[in-house]
Amino acid sequence: MKKPSANAANWGMLVLLGLIWGSSFILIKKGLVGLSAIQVACLRIVISMIALSPLLLKHLSKVPKDKWLAIFGVGFFGSGMPPFMFAIAQTRIDSGLTGIINATTPLFAFLLGILFFGLLFQWIKLAGVVMGLAGSAVLILLGTGGVDWSTYGYGALILVATIGYGTSANIIGRYLKSVNPLTISAVSFLMIGIPALAVLLSTDFIPRITAQPEARVSLGYVAILGVIGTGYASVIFFYLTQRTNALFASTVTYLIPVVALLWGAVVGEIITPWHFVGMILILLGVYLSSNRAARLWQRLWQKSPHSPASAER
């Protein structure tokens, strides 16, 4: 039997990541059947911490003294705050819509990088941000079904979560490039996992799990989300990034909303044409914000008769 090529293995991991992360939103929805939004968020963090705990013995001592604050920032903005935003938002809006709006993460990563982290400004990327935000506006204002204004606020919570993801990505890129990704993941989850456990135990989680069968079923869904969707998926993403590059690994962003929308259709969520309009705008915005689009734009500009390079020729 012919051995699979390295390229095929890379694409296989990319598709696997898209399936895992695209399924996260339906798992959150299932978790909310028997548990409160706060409990789902805390459980997701705590279970992820437990899943990554075997790495702590090896990686805890490897954290440089001047990197602790940055790692806490990654934990809070990237893994601590977003689970609460997603869980609260999905008490009112569908998982498919949540997955599509989640695709704005690279757009906010670029915008925050420009504003606060010294990232180089490029017009083509700004156009991508504007297009992506337009897609988000379409989804929040029209894709929620126009129930009431409070629904729009719940959609905005997802944008808050993606701003957190974008902040976390910039902290890593600016301050933690020299730190092992597994160290960042394991230690950051320890930092946010302990407070999340304290909050979880302050709720009626134990009585609810003891008395309500649907709560135990929901716990199972959140356990899958925490172990596979957060813990192990992070390891796959880091490994894929090391095998290829950050640009290739980040293209998983294109797969996540498609998978989320398909799951929404499977469980009977209402899919409207506005979902597809918003998704297309967001994905085009993500592409325009990528380095690949910037390089293509630069080549086209250099060949343009209006560019300085063309004028010299």
Secondary structure, 3 states (H helix, E strand, C coil): CCCCCHHHHHHHHHHHHHHHHHCHHHHHHHHCCCCCHHHHHHHHHHHHHHHHHHHHHHHHHHCCHHHHHHHHHHHHHHHHCHHHHHHHHCCCCCHHHHHHHHHHHHHHHHHHHHHHCCCCCCHHHHHHHHHHHHHHHHHHHHHCCCCCHHHHHHHHHHHHHHHHHHHHHHHHHHHCCCCCHHHHHHHHHHHHHHHHHHHHHCCCHHHHHHHCHHHHHHHHHHHHHHHHHHHHHHHHHHHHHHHCCHHHHHCHHHHHHHHHHHHHHHCCCCCCHHHHHHHHHHHHHHHHCCHHHHHHHHHHHHHCCCCHHHHHC
